[in-house]
Structures are given as C-alpha cells and as structure tokens.
Amino acid sequence: MSRTVGVPSIPSVPAYAFASPNGGSDAGVAKASATRIASHLPVDVPHLAFVNSTAQAAFATLDRVAQVNTYVPTVAYPNNGLAQALRAVAGAMNKGVGTRVFWVQTGGYDTHAGQAPNQANGTYSTLMSTLNDSLSAFYTDLQNQGLLSDTLLLQFSEFGRRITENASGGTDHGAASAMLVMGGSVRGGIYGTAPNLRATGDNPTLENNGGDVRYETDFRSVYARVVEDWLGASSTTVLGGDFRAGAPEFL
C-alpha cells in the first residue's frame, strides 16, 4: 500500500509555501490563479486531469502546513534539527491536520572516529544531549496539550555500534542496537536482558569473535506490536510475514 500513497516530505514548515517569482500580494494572486486552473478535471483528457488533481492535493497540503506554522508550543524547543522537526509534529497534532503517522530523522551517529564518550562536549555527549533535550521538550509539550495519551513515539536506527573502541577513537557498525518507545500508554521499563560484554569467542551473548552484541529481539516484532496494538492493522500484511512472536509487551 505504501508504494501507491504519496507522502509529503517537508524539511521546513515556514519554507513550505507556494513558489512564485513575485512577492507580496502578487504571489497570492498567482496562487489563486493556479488553484483555479487546477480546479478543472476534464474527463476527456485523463493526463491533464491527473496533473490537475495532483496540483489540487498539493495546494491542500500547503494550506494544512500553513496552519502548523501558526502553532505556539507550551515549551521552548531546542534550536536543533530534531527538536524543530518534533515541534512541527506537535503543531500538526495540535492543529488536527489529519496525519496519523509522522517520521523525522536525525544524523551524526556514524561515529567511526573521535566519539569522545568521556568528554562533556564530545561527539557522543552532544548526540545524546540533542536526543534527550528534543524528546524531553516534545514529551512535555504533548503532555501540556493533553495529547500524550494519544501519542506513541518509536525510535530506531538501521544499525548499532560495536562494543570496543577502534584505533580512531570511535566505534564501528554493530549487529545489535536498542529501540526506544515513548508515550502516555507505554508500559515503561527495559525489555530484554543486558548482554555479558566479556569479549571472548565463547561468550554466547556476543558474536563475530566477541566484537558484536548478538540481537535478542527481532526489530520486526516491535513493529508488529505497534502495527497491531496501536494502529489496529494487520502486521502480517504490512511486514510481509508473521513476526508477532516474542514481541515485547510495552503496550
């Protein structure tokens, strides 16, 4: 289904506006003219009808995003990309634009060198502070708005990090990682067991000669739990298989 559904990708809410070579009132006139042109869906010219219907959907998205831009949060969000993206999500939820699923991203975690985990202003500390402060602002804002009980946030990454530091003061790609679930209906706690980090080949919780933590929970089972118990859909249809077994009971 996702292959046939168009999803807007919006890097900046304030900048998501009708592009016109003119400014001021002339830009408004240009948008109104383009809207009128797109309003005609000729049944005898299907390709033109498709283009115009797509333009209509784009104009409708512009108007909904403009509502989000008027949102005034209840807390001050940090001035970083992740926090500002979450602020936009909170605004979209507050304004009721109709979207049920939002996706935001943050980078910089591919720390093969200079990770500096023991420095207050090192790469690792900065990354963790950015994540913590952004999620904290988002959580508090939604709680103040009375939206937290209707919200589920799932954090994931496409790979983890290895246990030991490499020669460049960083950590290389790892086999296992951790996932974070946050929301008003989440049963808080740590799910799974802490691995034994004894870096020897006979340690059953490690693999690749003791370099990687062996994964304990299939990430697809977490997705299955969210799809089934939160979104009310069939996880086997969405994921193309049955991964419900072993899913953590966090909902």
Secondary structure as a PSIPRED ss2 file (coil, helix, strand):
# PSIPRED VFORMAT (PSIPRED V4.0)

   1 M C   1.000  0.000  0.000
   2 S H   0.000  1.000  0.000
   3 R H   0.000  1.000  0.000
   4 T H   0.000  1.000  0.000
   5 V C   1.000  0.000  0.000
   6 G C   1.000  0.000  0.000
   7 V C   1.000  0.000  0.000
   8 P C   1.000  0.000  0.000
   9 S C   1.000  0.000  0.000
  10 I C   1.000  0.000  0.000
  11 P C   1.000  0.000  0.000
  12 S C   1.000  0.000  0.000
  13 V C   1.000  0.000  0.000
  14 P C   1.000  0.000  0.000
  15 A C   1.000  0.000  0.000
  16 Y C   1.000  0.000  0.000
  17 A C   1.000  0.000  0.000
  18 F C   1.000  0.000  0.000
  19 A C   1.000  0.000  0.000
  20 S C   1.000  0.000  0.000
  21 P C   1.000  0.000  0.000
  22 N C   1.000  0.000  0.000
  23 G C   1.000  0.000  0.000
  24 G H   0.000  1.000  0.000
  25 S H   0.000  1.000  0.000
  26 D H   0.000  1.000  0.000
  27 A H   0.000  1.000  0.000
  28 G H   0.000  1.000  0.000
  29 V H   0.000  1.000  0.000
  30 A H   0.000  1.000  0.000
  31 K H   0.000  1.000  0.000
  32 A H   0.000  1.000  0.000
  33 S H   0.000  1.000  0.000
  34 A H   0.000  1.000  0.000
  35 T H   0.000  1.000  0.000
  36 R H   0.000  1.000  0.000
  37 I H   0.000  1.000  0.000
  38 A H   0.000  1.000  0.000
  39 S C   1.000  0.000  0.000
  40 H C   1.000  0.000  0.000
  41 L C   1.000  0.000  0.000
  42 P C   1.000  0.000  0.000
  43 V C   1.000  0.000  0.000
  44 D C   1.000  0.000  0.000
  45 V C   1.000  0.000  0.000
  46 P H   0.000  1.000  0.000
  47 H H   0.000  1.000  0.000
  48 L H   0.000  1.000  0.000
  49 A H   0.000  1.000  0.000
  50 F H   0.000  1.000  0.000
  51 V H   0.000  1.000  0.000
  52 N H   0.000  1.000  0.000
  53 S H   0.000  1.000  0.000
  54 T H   0.000  1.000  0.000
  55 A H   0.000  1.000  0.000
  56 Q H   0.000  1.000  0.000
  57 A H   0.000  1.000  0.000
  58 A H   0.000  1.000  0.000
  59 F H   0.000  1.000  0.000
  60 A H   0.000  1.000  0.000
  61 T H   0.000  1.000  0.000
  62 L H   0.000  1.000  0.000
  63 D H   0.000  1.000  0.000
  64 R H   0.000  1.000  0.000
  65 V H   0.000  1.000  0.000
  66 A H   0.000  1.000  0.000
  67 Q H   0.000  1.000  0.000
  68 V H   0.000  1.000  0.000
  69 N C   1.000  0.000  0.000
  70 T C   1.000  0.000  0.000
  71 Y C   1.000  0.000  0.000
  72 V C   1.000  0.000  0.000
  73 P C   1.000  0.000  0.000
  74 T C   1.000  0.000  0.000
  75 V C   1.000  0.000  0.000
  76 A C   1.000  0.000  0.000
  77 Y C   1.000  0.000  0.000
  78 P C   1.000  0.000  0.000
  79 N C   1.000  0.000  0.000
  80 N C   1.000  0.000  0.000
  81 G H   0.000  1.000  0.000
  82 L H   0.000  1.000  0.000
  83 A H   0.000  1.000  0.000
  84 Q H   0.000  1.000  0.000
  85 A H   0.000  1.000  0.000
  86 L H   0.000  1.000  0.000
  87 R H   0.000  1.000  0.000
  88 A H   0.000  1.000  0.000
  89 V H   0.000  1.000  0.000
  90 A H   0.000  1.000  0.000
  91 G H   0.000  1.000  0.000
  92 A H   0.000  1.000  0.000
  93 M H   0.000  1.000  0.000
  94 N H   0.000  1.000  0.000
  95 K H   0.000  1.000  0.000
  96 G C   1.000  0.000  0.000
  97 V C   1.000  0.000  0.000
  98 G C   1.000  0.000  0.000
  99 T C   1.000  0.000  0.000
 100 R C   1.000  0.000  0.000
 101 V C   1.000  0.000  0.000
 102 F C   1.000  0.000  0.000
 103 W C   1.000  0.000  0.000
 104 V C   1.000  0.000  0.000
 105 Q C   1.000  0.000  0.000
 106 T C   1.000  0.000  0.000
 107 G C   1.000  0.000  0.000
 108 G C   1.000  0.000  0.000
 109 Y C   1.000  0.000  0.000
 110 D C   1.000  0.000  0.000
 111 T C   1.000  0.000  0.000
 112 H C   1.000  0.000  0.000
 113 A E   0.000  0.000  1.000
 114 G C   1.000  0.000  0.000
 115 Q C   1.000  0.000  0.000
 116 A C   1.000  0.000  0.000
 117 P C   1.000  0.000  0.000
 118 N C   1.000  0.000  0.000
 119 Q C   1.000  0.000  0.000
 120 A C   1.000  0.000  0.000
 121 N C   1.000  0.000  0.000
 122 G C   1.000  0.000  0.000
 123 T H   0.000  1.000  0.000
 124 Y H   0.000  1.000  0.000
 125 S H   0.000  1.000  0.000
 126 T H   0.000  1.000  0.000
 127 L H   0.000  1.000  0.000
 128 M H   0.000  1.000  0.000
 129 S H   0.000  1.000  0.000
 130 T H   0.000  1.000  0.000
 131 L H   0.000  1.000  0.000
 132 N H   0.000  1.000  0.000
 133 D H   0.000  1.000  0.000
 134 S H   0.000  1.000  0.000
 135 L H   0.000  1.000  0.000
 136 S H   0.000  1.000  0.000
 137 A H   0.000  1.000  0.000
 138 F H   0.000  1.000  0.000
 139 Y H   0.000  1.000  0.000
 140 T H   0.000  1.000  0.000
 141 D H   0.000  1.000  0.000
 142 L H   0.000  1.000  0.000
 143 Q H   0.000  1.000  0.000
 144 N H   0.000  1.000  0.000
 145 Q H   0.000  1.000  0.000
 146 G C   1.000  0.000  0.000
 147 L C   1.000  0.000  0.000
 148 L H   0.000  1.000  0.000
 149 S H   0.000  1.000  0.000
 150 D H   0.000  1.000  0.000
 151 T C   1.000  0.000  0.000
 152 L E   0.000  0.000  1.000
 153 L E   0.000  0.000  1.000
 154 L E   0.000  0.000  1.000
 155 Q E   0.000  0.000  1.000
 156 F C   1.000  0.000  0.000
 157 S C   1.000  0.000  0.000
 158 E C   1.000  0.000  0.000
 159 F C   1.000  0.000  0.000
 160 G E   0.000  0.000  1.000
 161 R E   0.000  0.000  1.000
 162 R C   1.000  0.000  0.000
 163 I C   1.000  0.000  0.000
 164 T C   1.000  0.000  0.000
 165 E C   1.000  0.000  0.000
 166 N C   1.000  0.000  0.000
 167 A C   1.000  0.000  0.000
 168 S C   1.000  0.000  0.000
 169 G E   0.000  0.000  1.000
 170 G C   1.000  0.000  0.000
 171 T C   1.000  0.000  0.000
 172 D C   1.000  0.000  0.000
 173 H E   0.000  0.000  1.000
 174 G E   0.000  0.000  1.000
 175 A C   1.000  0.000  0.000
 176 A C   1.000  0.000  0.000
 177 S C   1.000  0.000  0.000
 178 A C   1.000  0.000  0.000
 179 M C   1.000  0.000  0.000
 180 L E   0.000  0.000  1.000
 181 V E   0.000  0.000  1.000
 182 M E   0.000  0.000  1.000
 183 G E   0.000  0.000  1.000
 184 G C   1.000  0.000  0.000
 185 S C   1.000  0.000  0.000
 186 V C   1.000  0.000  0.000
 187 R C   1.000  0.000  0.000
 188 G C   1.000  0.000  0.000
 189 G C   1.000  0.000  0.000
 190 I C   1.000  0.000  0.000
 191 Y C   1.000  0.000  0.000
 192 G C   1.000  0.000  0.000
 193 T C   1.000  0.000  0.000
 194 A C   1.000  0.000  0.000
 195 P C   1.000  0.000  0.000
 196 N C   1.000  0.000  0.000
 197 L C   1.000  0.000  0.000
 198 R C   1.000  0.000  0.000
 199 A C   1.000  0.000  0.000
 200 T C   1.000  0.000  0.000
 201 G C   1.000  0.000  0.000
 202 D C   1.000  0.000  0.000
 203 N C   1.000  0.000  0.000
 204 P C   1.000  0.000  0.000
 205 T C   1.000  0.000  0.000
 206 L E   0.000  0.000  1.000
 207 E E   0.000  0.000  1.000
 208 N C   1.000  0.000  0.000
 209 N C   1.000  0.000  0.000
 210 G C   1.000  0.000  0.000
 211 G C   1.000  0.000  0.000
 212 D E   0.000  0.000  1.000
 213 V E   0.000  0.000  1.000
 214 R C   1.000  0.000  0.000
 215 Y C   1.000  0.000  0.000
 216 E C   1.000  0.000  0.000
 217 T C   1.000  0.000  0.000
 218 D C   1.000  0.000  0.000
 219 F H   0.000  1.000  0.000
 220 R H   0.000  1.000  0.000
 221 S H   0.000  1.000  0.000
 222 V H   0.000  1.000  0.000
 223 Y H   0.000  1.000  0.000
 224 A H   0.000  1.000  0.000
 225 R H   0.000  1.000  0.000
 226 V H   0.000  1.000  0.000
 227 V H   0.000  1.000  0.000
 228 E H   0.000  1.000  0.000
 229 D H   0.000  1.000  0.000
 230 W C   1.000  0.000  0.000
 231 L C   1.000  0.000  0.000
 232 G C   1.000  0.000  0.000
 233 A C   1.000  0.000  0.000
 234 S C   1.000  0.000  0.000
 235 S H   0.000  1.000  0.000
 236 T H   0.000  1.000  0.000
 237 T H   0.000  1.000  0.000
 238 V H   0.000  1.000  0.000
 239 L H   0.000  1.000  0.000
 240 G C   1.000  0.000  0.000
 241 G C   1.000  0.000  0.000
 242 D C   1.000  0.000  0.000
 243 F C   1.000  0.000  0.000
 244 R C   1.000  0.000  0.000
 245 A C   1.000  0.000  0.000
 246 G C   1.000  0.000  0.000
 247 A C   1.000  0.000  0.000
 248 P C   1.000  0.000  0.000
 249 E C   1.000  0.000  0.000
 250 F C   1.000  0.000  0.000
 251 L C   1.000  0.000  0.000
